[in-house]
């Protein structure tokens, strides 16, 4: 099974690899949830990143968070199992970020993958969200 997925955000198309070794259960669950068609929501407190509008319950509420990420860089793909807040999201950083709850409290997220091709176009499109509004996104598995 391919580790590679395709992410289309607005007009930007990029390829990403899922971390089957560092986050095996979450990567497998994300792959099984594909295709995802959604739109981006800029994260308010977390920096240069967006999350899906819809919820994606990739792991059970009591599952341990794999490959916990603190600081994120452009291209890092995360899974945020925020069951207590009702926000169970897939997110992607387009610059420096750290997942934070309101009042800037750090939140554990799983770093599940990373963009490996098309990062510059992805970053440019994502930076426009704050000015132009949400982007339509599609995340699909490569065959």
Secondary structure by P-SEA (a helix, b strand, c coil): cccbbbbbcccccccccccccccaaaaaaaaaaccbbbbbbccccccccccccccccccccccccccccccccccbbbbbcccccccccccccccccccccccbbbbbbbbccccccaaaaaaaaaaacccccbbbbbbbbcc
